Amino acid sequence: MDKKFLDLVSQILHVDPAKLTEDATTETLPEWDSLNHWAVISALEDEYGIEFTMDEATEFKNLGHIYTILMQKAAHTT
């Protein structure tokens, strides 16, 4: 996961970027509640110029999974 991604997510969740590991989930980060989940999704879509499907947005397994899908989508927009 790159610095831009980690900085954006950490700003929304108000956590130290060092806490954001690939296996971080809503269960391991109390700050990552349902409202913040949608804020993260929206911010990533805006920042990277992509759109997640509703299925993708609701089925992410962890932060690493979000990043992987984000990078796949971003690669197709350039």
PDB file of N, CA, C and O in Angstrom:
ATOM      1  N   MET A   1       0.852  -1.171   0.000  1.00  0.00           N
ATOM      2  CA  MET A   1       0.000   0.000   0.000  1.00  0.00           C
ATOM      3  C   MET A   1       0.896   1.232   0.000  1.00  0.00           C
ATOM      4  O   MET A   1       1.875   1.304   0.744  1.00  0.00           O
ATOM      5  N   ASP A   2       0.554   2.188  -0.833  1.00  0.00           N
ATOM      6  CA  ASP A   2       1.417   3.363  -0.954  1.00  0.00           C
ATOM      7  C   ASP A   2       1.031   4.470   0.033  1.00  0.00           C
ATOM      8  O   ASP A   2      -0.024   4.438   0.666  1.00  0.00           O
ATOM      9  N   LYS A   3       1.921   5.434   0.131  1.00  0.00           N
ATOM     10  CA  LYS A   3       1.766   6.525   1.096  1.00  0.00           C
ATOM     11  C   LYS A   3       0.489   7.330   0.844  1.00  0.00           C
ATOM     12  O   LYS A   3      -0.219   7.680   1.788  1.00  0.00           O
ATOM     13  N   LYS A   4       0.197   7.620  -0.404  1.00  0.00           N
ATOM     14  CA  LYS A   4      -0.998   8.405  -0.750  1.00  0.00           C
ATOM     15  C   LYS A   4      -2.258   7.716  -0.218  1.00  0.00           C
ATOM     16  O   LYS A   4      -3.111   8.361   0.393  1.00  0.00           O
ATOM     17  N   PHE A   5      -2.370   6.427  -0.448  1.00  0.00           N
ATOM     18  CA  PHE A   5      -3.512   5.638   0.007  1.00  0.00           C
ATOM     19  C   PHE A   5      -3.590   5.636   1.534  1.00  0.00           C
ATOM     20  O   PHE A   5      -4.642   5.910   2.112  1.00  0.00           O
ATOM     21  N   LEU A   6      -2.473   5.327   2.173  1.00  0.00           N
ATOM     22  CA  LEU A   6      -2.449   5.257   3.638  1.00  0.00           C
ATOM     23  C   LEU A   6      -2.757   6.609   4.274  1.00  0.00           C
ATOM     24  O   LEU A   6      -3.484   6.681   5.265  1.00  0.00           O
ATOM     25  N   ASP A   7      -2.205   7.679   3.707  1.00  0.00           N
ATOM     26  CA  ASP A   7      -2.468   9.014   4.252  1.00  0.00           C
ATOM     27  C   ASP A   7      -3.942   9.377   4.142  1.00  0.00           C
ATOM     28  O   ASP A   7      -4.520   9.928   5.079  1.00  0.00           O
ATOM     29  N   LEU A   8      -4.547   9.073   3.012  1.00  0.00           N
ATOM     30  CA  LEU A   8      -5.957   9.396   2.818  1.00  0.00           C
ATOM     31  C   LEU A   8      -6.840   8.623   3.806  1.00  0.00           C
ATOM     32  O   LEU A   8      -7.708   9.203   4.459  1.00  0.00           O
ATOM     33  N   VAL A   9      -6.611   7.327   3.905  1.00  0.00           N
ATOM     34  CA  VAL A   9      -7.410   6.507   4.817  1.00  0.00           C
ATOM     35  C   VAL A   9      -7.177   6.932   6.266  1.00  0.00           C
ATOM     36  O   VAL A   9      -8.122   7.009   7.051  1.00  0.00           O
ATOM     37  N   SER A  10      -5.933   7.206   6.619  1.00  0.00           N
ATOM     38  CA  SER A  10      -5.645   7.588   8.007  1.00  0.00           C
ATOM     39  C   SER A  10      -6.290   8.924   8.367  1.00  0.00           C
ATOM     40  O   SER A  10      -6.709   9.117   9.508  1.00  0.00           O
ATOM     41  N   GLN A  11      -6.377   9.848   7.411  1.00  0.00           N
ATOM     42  CA  GLN A  11      -7.032  11.129   7.670  1.00  0.00           C
ATOM     43  C   GLN A  11      -8.520  10.937   7.953  1.00  0.00           C
ATOM     44  O   GLN A  11      -9.073  11.569   8.853  1.00  0.00           O
ATOM     45  N   ILE A  12      -9.155  10.073   7.190  1.00  0.00           N
ATOM     46  CA  ILE A  12     -10.593   9.853   7.361  1.00  0.00           C
ATOM     47  C   ILE A  12     -10.884   9.130   8.675  1.00  0.00           C
ATOM     48  O   ILE A  12     -11.825   9.471   9.392  1.00  0.00           O
ATOM     49  N   LEU A  13     -10.064   8.134   8.976  1.00  0.00           N
ATOM     50  CA  LEU A  13     -10.289   7.349  10.195  1.00  0.00           C
ATOM     51  C   LEU A  13      -9.688   7.994  11.439  1.00  0.00           C
ATOM     52  O   LEU A  13      -9.955   7.555  12.557  1.00  0.00           O
ATOM     53  N   HIS A  14      -8.882   9.031  11.250  1.00  0.00           N
ATOM     54  CA  HIS A  14      -8.204   9.708  12.357  1.00  0.00           C
ATOM     55  C   HIS A  14      -7.340   8.732  13.157  1.00  0.00           C
ATOM     56  O   HIS A  14      -7.412   8.666  14.385  1.00  0.00           O
ATOM     57  N   VAL A  15      -6.519   7.977  12.418  1.00  0.00           N
ATOM     58  CA  VAL A  15      -5.585   7.040  13.046  1.00  0.00           C
ATOM     59  C   VAL A  15      -4.202   7.244  12.451  1.00  0.00           C
ATOM     60  O   VAL A  15      -4.054   7.798  11.362  1.00  0.00           O
ATOM     61  N   ASP A  16      -3.206   6.794  13.171  1.00  0.00           N
ATOM     62  CA  ASP A  16      -1.839   6.823  12.695  1.00  0.00           C
ATOM     63  C   ASP A  16      -1.720   5.877  11.501  1.00  0.00           C
ATOM     64  O   ASP A  16      -2.173   4.735  11.580  1.00  0.00           O
ATOM     65  N   PRO A  17      -1.118   6.329  10.393  1.00  0.00           N
ATOM     66  CA  PRO A  17      -0.970   5.443   9.235  1.00  0.00           C
ATOM     67  C   PRO A  17      -0.270   4.124   9.575  1.00  0.00           C
ATOM     68  O   PRO A  17      -0.480   3.124   8.888  1.00  0.00           O
ATOM     69  N   ALA A  18       0.545   4.109  10.607  1.00  0.00           N
ATOM     70  CA  ALA A  18       1.244   2.884  11.010  1.00  0.00           C
ATOM     71  C   ALA A  18       0.266   1.798  11.475  1.00  0.00           C
ATOM     72  O   ALA A  18       0.604   0.615  11.458  1.00  0.00           O
ATOM     73  N   LYS A  19      -0.930   2.191  11.886  1.00  0.00           N
ATOM     74  CA  LYS A  19      -1.944   1.216  12.314  1.00  0.00           C
ATOM     75  C   LYS A  19      -2.642   0.554  11.133  1.00  0.00           C
ATOM     76  O   LYS A  19      -3.370  -0.425  11.301  1.00  0.00           O
ATOM     77  N   LEU A  20      -2.414   1.099   9.928  1.00  0.00           N
ATOM     78  CA  LEU A  20      -3.128   0.625   8.747  1.00  0.00           C
ATOM     79  C   LEU A  20      -2.323  -0.454   8.023  1.00  0.00           C
ATOM     80  O   LEU A  20      -1.507  -0.164   7.148  1.00  0.00           O
ATOM     81  N   THR A  21      -2.570  -1.675   8.403  1.00  0.00           N
ATOM     82  CA  THR A  21      -1.908  -2.808   7.768  1.00  0.00           C
ATOM     83  C   THR A  21      -2.841  -3.410   6.718  1.00  0.00           C
ATOM     84  O   THR A  21      -4.036  -3.115   6.689  1.00  0.00           O
ATOM     85  N   GLU A  22      -2.282  -4.246   5.868  1.00  0.00           N
ATOM     86  CA  GLU A  22      -3.090  -4.866   4.822  1.00  0.00           C
ATOM     87  C   GLU A  22      -4.235  -5.692   5.388  1.00  0.00           C
ATOM     88  O   GLU A  22      -5.298  -5.786   4.774  1.00  0.00           O
ATOM     89  N   ASP A  23      -4.025  -6.287   6.549  1.00  0.00           N
ATOM     90  CA  ASP A  23      -5.066  -7.131   7.132  1.00  0.00           C
ATOM     91  C   ASP A  23      -5.994  -6.383   8.093  1.00  0.00           C
ATOM     92  O   ASP A  23      -6.800  -7.009   8.782  1.00  0.00           O
ATOM     93  N   ALA A  24      -5.888  -5.045   8.146  1.00  0.00           N
ATOM     94  CA  ALA A  24      -6.774  -4.247   8.996  1.00  0.00           C
ATOM     95  C   ALA A  24      -8.215  -4.368   8.508  1.00  0.00           C
ATOM     96  O   ALA A  24      -8.482  -4.333   7.307  1.00  0.00           O
ATOM     97  N   THR A  25      -9.130  -4.509   9.449  1.00  0.00           N
ATOM     98  CA  THR A  25     -10.555  -4.631   9.137  1.00  0.00           C
ATOM     99  C   THR A  25     -11.356  -3.723  10.057  1.00  0.00           C
ATOM    100  O   THR A  25     -10.811  -3.066  10.944  1.00  0.00           O
ATOM    101  N   THR A  26     -12.652  -3.703   9.825  1.00  0.00           N
ATOM    102  CA  THR A  26     -13.536  -2.936  10.714  1.00  0.00           C
ATOM    103  C   THR A  26     -13.531  -3.525  12.116  1.00  0.00           C
ATOM    104  O   THR A  26     -13.864  -2.835  13.079  1.00  0.00           O
ATOM    105  N   GLU A  27     -13.159  -4.784  12.238  1.00  0.00           N
ATOM    106  CA  GLU A  27     -13.087  -5.422  13.558  1.00  0.00           C
ATOM    107  C   GLU A  27     -11.807  -5.075  14.308  1.00  0.00           C
ATOM    108  O   GLU A  27     -11.798  -5.044  15.538  1.00  0.00           O
ATOM    109  N   THR A  28     -10.726  -4.813  13.573  1.00  0.00           N
ATOM    110  CA  THR A  28      -9.447  -4.513  14.229  1.00  0.00           C
ATOM    111  C   THR A  28      -9.219  -3.009  14.423  1.00  0.00           C
ATOM    112  O   THR A  28      -8.353  -2.604  15.198  1.00  0.00           O
ATOM    113  N   LEU A  29      -9.997  -2.191  13.717  1.00  0.00           N
ATOM    114  CA  LEU A  29      -9.894  -0.733  13.855  1.00  0.00           C
ATOM    115  C   LEU A  29     -11.252  -0.176  14.277  1.00  0.00           C
ATOM    116  O   LEU A  29     -12.135  -0.015  13.435  1.00  0.00           O
ATOM    117  N   PRO A  30     -11.434   0.119  15.550  1.00  0.00           N
ATOM    118  CA  PRO A  30     -12.729   0.628  16.016  1.00  0.00           C
ATOM    119  C   PRO A  30     -13.158   1.924  15.309  1.00  0.00           C
ATOM    120  O   PRO A  30     -14.350   2.214  15.198  1.00  0.00           O
ATOM    121  N   GLU A  31     -12.178   2.693  14.837  1.00  0.00           N
ATOM    122  CA  GLU A  31     -12.484   3.955  14.149  1.00  0.00           C
ATOM    123  C   GLU A  31     -13.147   3.712  12.793  1.00  0.00           C
ATOM    124  O   GLU A  31     -13.773   4.611  12.234  1.00  0.00           O
ATOM    125  N   TRP A  32     -13.009   2.508  12.276  1.00  0.00           N
ATOM    126  CA  TRP A  32     -13.523   2.172  10.952  1.00  0.00           C
ATOM    127  C   TRP A  32     -14.950   1.647  11.098  1.00  0.00           C
ATOM    128  O   TRP A  32     -15.206   0.451  10.958  1.00  0.00           O
ATOM    129  N   ASP A  33     -15.868   2.561  11.380  1.00  0.00           N
ATOM    130  CA  ASP A  33     -17.270   2.183  11.504  1.00  0.00           C
ATOM    131  C   ASP A  33     -17.956   2.293  10.140  1.00  0.00           C
ATOM    132  O   ASP A  33     -17.313   2.625   9.144  1.00  0.00           O
ATOM    133  N   SER A  34     -19.244   2.018  10.100  1.00  0.00           N
ATOM    134  CA  SER A  34     -19.941   1.989   8.807  1.00  0.00           C
ATOM    135  C   SER A  34     -19.950   3.360   8.127  1.00  0.00           C
ATOM    136  O   SER A  34     -19.821   3.439   6.906  1.00  0.00           O
ATOM    137  N   LEU A  35     -20.097   4.418   8.886  1.00  0.00           N
ATOM    138  CA  LEU A  35     -20.081   5.751   8.302  1.00  0.00           C
ATOM    139  C   LEU A  35     -18.711   6.066   7.718  1.00  0.00           C
ATOM    140  O   LEU A  35     -18.611   6.577   6.603  1.00  0.00           O
ATOM    141  N   ASN A  36     -17.667   5.766   8.460  1.00  0.00           N
ATOM    142  CA  ASN A  36     -16.316   6.014   7.963  1.00  0.00           C
ATOM    143  C   ASN A  36     -15.969   5.112   6.787  1.00  0.00           C
ATOM    144  O   ASN A  36     -15.174   5.494   5.929  1.00  0.00           O
ATOM    145  N   HIS A  37     -16.552   3.928   6.738  1.00  0.00           N
ATOM    146  CA  HIS A  37     -16.314   3.049   5.593  1.00  0.00           C
ATOM    147  C   HIS A  37     -16.739   3.746   4.301  1.00  0.00           C
ATOM    148  O   HIS A  37     -16.001   3.757   3.316  1.00  0.00           O
ATOM    149  N   TRP A  38     -17.936   4.324   4.321  1.00  0.00           N
ATOM    150  CA  TRP A  38     -18.425   4.997   3.118  1.00  0.00           C
ATOM    151  C   TRP A  38     -17.640   6.279   2.839  1.00  0.00           C
ATOM    152  O   TRP A  38     -17.483   6.662   1.680  1.00  0.00           O
ATOM    153  N   ALA A  39     -17.151   6.934   3.867  1.00  0.00           N
ATOM    154  CA  ALA A  39     -16.300   8.115   3.667  1.00  0.00           C
ATOM    155  C   ALA A  39     -14.991   7.716   2.991  1.00  0.00           C
ATOM    156  O   ALA A  39     -14.506   8.427   2.111  1.00  0.00           O
ATOM    157  N   VAL A  40     -14.413   6.577   3.400  1.00  0.00           N
ATOM    158  CA  VAL A  40     -13.182   6.073   2.779  1.00  0.00           C
ATOM    159  C   VAL A  40     -13.445   5.744   1.312  1.00  0.00           C
ATOM    160  O   VAL A  40     -12.681   6.149   0.436  1.00  0.00           O
ATOM    161  N   ILE A  41     -14.517   5.017   1.046  1.00  0.00           N
ATOM    162  CA  ILE A  41     -14.851   4.634  -0.328  1.00  0.00           C
ATOM    163  C   ILE A  41     -15.009   5.876  -1.200  1.00  0.00           C
ATOM    164  O   ILE A  41     -14.441   5.952  -2.289  1.00  0.00           O
ATOM    165  N   SER A  42     -15.775   6.839  -0.721  1.00  0.00           N
ATOM    166  CA  SER A  42     -16.015   8.063  -1.485  1.00  0.00           C
ATOM    167  C   SER A  42     -14.728   8.841  -1.742  1.00  0.00           C
ATOM    168  O   SER A  42     -14.493   9.307  -2.857  1.00  0.00           O
ATOM    169  N   ALA A  43     -13.904   8.978  -0.726  1.00  0.00           N
ATOM    170  CA  ALA A  43     -12.649   9.718  -0.863  1.00  0.00           C
ATOM    171  C   ALA A  43     -11.707   9.026  -1.853  1.00  0.00           C
ATOM    172  O   ALA A  43     -11.045   9.688  -2.653  1.00  0.00           O
ATOM    173  N   LEU A  44     -11.651   7.700  -1.796  1.00  0.00           N
ATOM    174  CA  LEU A  44     -10.797   6.964  -2.732  1.00  0.00           C
ATOM    175  C   LEU A  44     -11.310   7.116  -4.159  1.00  0.00           C
ATOM    176  O   LEU A  44     -10.517   7.294  -5.084  1.00  0.00           O
ATOM    177  N   GLU A  45     -12.608   7.050  -4.347  1.00  0.00           N
ATOM    178  CA  GLU A  45     -13.175   7.233  -5.681  1.00  0.00           C
ATOM    179  C   GLU A  45     -12.830   8.616  -6.222  1.00  0.00           C
ATOM    180  O   GLU A  45     -12.431   8.751  -7.378  1.00  0.00           O
ATOM    181  N   ASP A  46     -12.983   9.634  -5.393  1.00  0.00           N
ATOM    182  CA  ASP A  46     -12.679  11.005  -5.815  1.00  0.00           C
ATOM    183  C   ASP A  46     -11.198  11.187  -6.114  1.00  0.00           C
ATOM    184  O   ASP A  46     -10.831  11.758  -7.141  1.00  0.00           O
ATOM    185  N   GLU A  47     -10.360  10.707  -5.223  1.00  0.00           N
ATOM    186  CA  GLU A  47      -8.918  10.911  -5.357  1.00  0.00           C
ATOM    187  C   GLU A  47      -8.327  10.167  -6.553  1.00  0.00           C
ATOM    188  O   GLU A  47      -7.444  10.683  -7.237  1.00  0.00           O
ATOM    189  N   TYR A  48      -8.817   8.957  -6.801  1.00  0.00           N
ATOM    190  CA  TYR A  48      -8.234   8.129  -7.855  1.00  0.00           C
ATOM    191  C   TYR A  48      -9.050   8.125  -9.147  1.00  0.00           C
ATOM    192  O   TYR A  48      -8.643   7.496 -10.124  1.00  0.00           O
ATOM    193  N   GLY A  49     -10.186   8.810  -9.172  1.00  0.00           N
ATOM    194  CA  GLY A  49     -10.995   8.897 -10.378  1.00  0.00           C
ATOM    195  C   GLY A  49     -11.585   7.566 -10.820  1.00  0.00           C
ATOM    196  O   GLY A  49     -11.666   7.278 -12.014  1.00  0.00           O
ATOM    197  N   ILE A  50     -11.995   6.761  -9.851  1.00  0.00           N
ATOM    198  CA  ILE A  50     -12.582   5.450 -10.140  1.00  0.00           C
ATOM    199  C   ILE A  50     -13.927   5.347  -9.429  1.00  0.00           C
ATOM    200  O   ILE A  50     -14.301   6.223  -8.649  1.00  0.00           O
ATOM    201  N   GLU A  51     -14.648   4.258  -9.713  1.00  0.00           N
ATOM    202  CA  GLU A  51     -15.880   3.972  -8.984  1.00  0.00           C
ATOM    203  C   GLU A  51     -15.891   2.506  -8.583  1.00  0.00           C
ATOM    204  O   GLU A  51     -15.616   1.620  -9.392  1.00  0.00           O
ATOM    205  N   PHE A  52     -16.209   2.273  -7.337  1.00  0.00           N
ATOM    206  CA  PHE A  52     -16.416   0.910  -6.863  1.00  0.00           C
ATOM    207  C   PHE A  52     -17.882   0.556  -7.092  1.00  0.00           C
ATOM    208  O   PHE A  52     -18.757   1.412  -6.965  1.00  0.00           O
ATOM    209  N   THR A  53     -18.150  -0.699  -7.427  1.00  0.00           N
ATOM    210  CA  THR A  53     -19.537  -1.142  -7.493  1.00  0.00           C
ATOM    211  C   THR A  53     -20.054  -1.277  -6.062  1.00  0.00           C
ATOM    212  O   THR A  53     -19.270  -1.331  -5.114  1.00  0.00           O
ATOM    213  N   MET A  54     -21.355  -1.331  -5.917  1.00  0.00           N
ATOM    214  CA  MET A  54     -21.936  -1.509  -4.589  1.00  0.00           C
ATOM    215  C   MET A  54     -21.475  -2.838  -3.993  1.00  0.00           C
ATOM    216  O   MET A  54     -21.175  -2.915  -2.802  1.00  0.00           O
ATOM    217  N   ASP A  55     -21.419  -3.884  -4.819  1.00  0.00           N
ATOM    218  CA  ASP A  55     -20.948  -5.185  -4.333  1.00  0.00           C
ATOM    219  C   ASP A  55     -19.515  -5.093  -3.828  1.00  0.00           C
ATOM    220  O   ASP A  55     -19.199  -5.615  -2.759  1.00  0.00           O
ATOM    221  N   GLU A  56     -18.646  -4.431  -4.589  1.00  0.00           N
ATOM    222  CA  GLU A  56     -17.257  -4.279  -4.146  1.00  0.00           C
ATOM    223  C   GLU A  56     -17.198  -3.525  -2.822  1.00  0.00           C
ATOM    224  O   GLU A  56     -16.517  -3.948  -1.888  1.00  0.00           O
ATOM    225  N   ALA A  57     -17.899  -2.433  -2.750  1.00  0.00           N
ATOM    226  CA  ALA A  57     -17.850  -1.572  -1.568  1.00  0.00           C
ATOM    227  C   ALA A  57     -18.347  -2.261  -0.309  1.00  0.00           C
ATOM    228  O   ALA A  57     -17.923  -1.925   0.796  1.00  0.00           O
ATOM    229  N   THR A  58     -19.246  -3.226  -0.473  1.00  0.00           N
ATOM    230  CA  THR A  58     -19.792  -3.901   0.703  1.00  0.00           C
ATOM    231  C   THR A  58     -19.118  -5.235   1.005  1.00  0.00           C
ATOM    232  O   THR A  58     -19.356  -5.822   2.060  1.00  0.00           O
ATOM    233  N   GLU A  59     -18.285  -5.716   0.094  1.00  0.00           N
ATOM    234  CA  GLU A  59     -17.684  -7.030   0.282  1.00  0.00           C
ATOM    235  C   GLU A  59     -16.171  -7.016   0.496  1.00  0.00           C
ATOM    236  O   GLU A  59     -15.541  -8.073   0.519  1.00  0.00           O
ATOM    237  N   PHE A  60     -15.590  -5.840   0.651  1.00  0.00           N
ATOM    238  CA  PHE A  60     -14.152  -5.783   0.907  1.00  0.00           C
ATOM    239  C   PHE A  60     -13.819  -6.574   2.157  1.00  0.00           C
ATOM    240  O   PHE A  60     -14.510  -6.466   3.170  1.00  0.00           O
ATOM    241  N   LYS A  61     -12.752  -7.376   2.087  1.00  0.00           N
ATOM    242  CA  LYS A  61     -12.352  -8.224   3.209  1.00  0.00           C
ATOM    243  C   LYS A  61     -11.483  -7.476   4.224  1.00  0.00           C
ATOM    244  O   LYS A  61     -11.598  -7.689   5.431  1.00  0.00           O
ATOM    245  N   ASN A  62     -10.610  -6.595   3.714  1.00  0.00           N
ATOM    246  CA  ASN A  62      -9.682  -5.853   4.572  1.00  0.00           C
ATOM    247  C   ASN A  62      -9.105  -4.696   3.774  1.00  0.00           C
ATOM    248  O   ASN A  62      -9.454  -4.504   2.609  1.00  0.00           O
ATOM    249  N   LEU A  63      -8.230  -3.931   4.393  1.00  0.00           N
ATOM    250  CA  LEU A  63      -7.662  -2.759   3.745  1.00  0.00           C
ATOM    251  C   LEU A  63      -6.822  -3.144   2.527  1.00  0.00           C
ATOM    252  O   LEU A  63      -6.844  -2.447   1.513  1.00  0.00           O
ATOM    253  N   GLY A  64      -6.093  -4.236   2.622  1.00  0.00           N
ATOM    254  CA  GLY A  64      -5.302  -4.700   1.486  1.00  0.00           C
ATOM    255  C   GLY A  64      -6.170  -5.046   0.291  1.00  0.00           C
ATOM    256  O   GLY A  64      -5.783  -4.801  -0.852  1.00  0.00           O
ATOM    257  N   HIS A  65      -7.339  -5.613   0.547  1.00  0.00           N
ATOM    258  CA  HIS A  65      -8.276  -5.956  -0.530  1.00  0.00           C
ATOM    259  C   HIS A  65      -8.780  -4.684  -1.213  1.00  0.00           C
ATOM    260  O   HIS A  65      -8.866  -4.634  -2.440  1.00  0.00           O
ATOM    261  N   ILE A  66      -9.110  -3.669  -0.437  1.00  0.00           N
ATOM    262  CA  ILE A  66      -9.532  -2.389  -1.007  1.00  0.00           C
ATOM    263  C   ILE A  66      -8.429  -1.841  -1.903  1.00  0.00           C
ATOM    264  O   ILE A  66      -8.690  -1.399  -3.021  1.00  0.00           O
ATOM    265  N   TYR A  67      -7.194  -1.873  -1.405  1.00  0.00           N
ATOM    266  CA  TYR A  67      -6.080  -1.330  -2.164  1.00  0.00           C
ATOM    267  C   TYR A  67      -5.865  -2.097  -3.474  1.00  0.00           C
ATOM    268  O   TYR A  67      -5.618  -1.489  -4.515  1.00  0.00           O
ATOM    269  N   THR A  68      -5.957  -3.405  -3.424  1.00  0.00           N
ATOM    270  CA  THR A  68      -5.764  -4.219  -4.625  1.00  0.00           C
ATOM    271  C   THR A  68      -6.798  -3.876  -5.694  1.00  0.00           C
ATOM    272  O   THR A  68      -6.448  -3.667  -6.856  1.00  0.00           O
ATOM    273  N   ILE A  69      -8.069  -3.819  -5.303  1.00  0.00           N
ATOM    274  CA  ILE A  69      -9.126  -3.495  -6.264  1.00  0.00           C
ATOM    275  C   ILE A  69      -8.953  -2.060  -6.773  1.00  0.00           C
ATOM    276  O   ILE A  69      -9.139  -1.792  -7.960  1.00  0.00           O
ATOM    277  N   LEU A  70      -8.599  -1.150  -5.879  1.00  0.00           N
ATOM    278  CA  LEU A  70      -8.367   0.236  -6.263  1.00  0.00           C
ATOM    279  C   LEU A  70      -7.272   0.331  -7.329  1.00  0.00           C
ATOM    280  O   LEU A  70      -7.438   1.025  -8.332  1.00  0.00           O
ATOM    281  N   MET A  71      -6.169  -0.356  -7.113  1.00  0.00           N
ATOM    282  CA  MET A  71      -5.061  -0.300  -8.066  1.00  0.00           C
ATOM    283  C   MET A  71      -5.444  -0.935  -9.410  1.00  0.00           C
ATOM    284  O   MET A  71      -5.018  -0.459 -10.462  1.00  0.00           O
ATOM    285  N   GLN A  72      -6.234  -1.990  -9.378  1.00  0.00           N
ATOM    286  CA  GLN A  72      -6.705  -2.602 -10.625  1.00  0.00           C
ATOM    287  C   GLN A  72      -7.573  -1.621 -11.403  1.00  0.00           C
ATOM    288  O   GLN A  72      -7.420  -1.481 -12.617  1.00  0.00           O
ATOM    289  N   LYS A  73      -8.473  -0.948 -10.714  1.00  0.00           N
ATOM    290  CA  LYS A  73      -9.361   0.011 -11.367  1.00  0.00           C
ATOM    291  C   LYS A  73      -8.583   1.230 -11.854  1.00  0.00           C
ATOM    292  O   LYS A  73      -8.826   1.721 -12.957  1.00  0.00           O
ATOM    293  N   ALA A  74      -7.658   1.715 -11.048  1.00  0.00           N
ATOM    294  CA  ALA A  74      -6.869   2.895 -11.422  1.00  0.00           C
ATOM    295  C   ALA A  74      -6.018   2.605 -12.653  1.00  0.00           C
ATOM    296  O   ALA A  74      -5.823   3.489 -13.488  1.00  0.00           O
ATOM    297  N   ALA A  75      -5.516   1.396 -12.777  1.00  0.00           N
ATOM    298  CA  ALA A  75      -4.692   1.019 -13.936  1.00  0.00           C
ATOM    299  C   ALA A  75      -5.505   1.062 -15.227  1.00  0.00           C
ATOM    300  O   ALA A  75      -4.957   1.315 -16.300  1.00  0.00           O
ATOM    301  N   HIS A  76      -6.816   0.814 -15.124  1.00  0.00           N
ATOM    302  CA  HIS A  76      -7.668   0.795 -16.311  1.00  0.00           C
ATOM    303  C   HIS A  76      -8.169   2.183 -16.697  1.00  0.00           C
ATOM    304  O   HIS A  76      -8.736   2.355 -17.776  1.00  0.00           O
ATOM    305  N   THR A  77      -7.967   3.167 -15.835  1.00  0.00           N
ATOM    306  CA  THR A  77      -8.450   4.526 -16.142  1.00  0.00           C
ATOM    307  C   THR A  77      -7.378   5.390 -16.775  1.00  0.00           C
ATOM    308  O   THR A  77      -7.661   6.494 -17.242  1.00  0.00           O
ATOM    309  N   THR A  78      -6.141   4.892 -16.793  1.00  0.00           N
ATOM    310  CA  THR A  78      -5.065   5.710 -17.360  1.00  0.00           C
ATOM    311  C   THR A  78      -4.749   5.308 -18.767  1.00  0.00           C
ATOM    312  O   THR A  78      -3.867   5.895 -19.394  1.00  0.00           O
TER     313      THR A  78
END
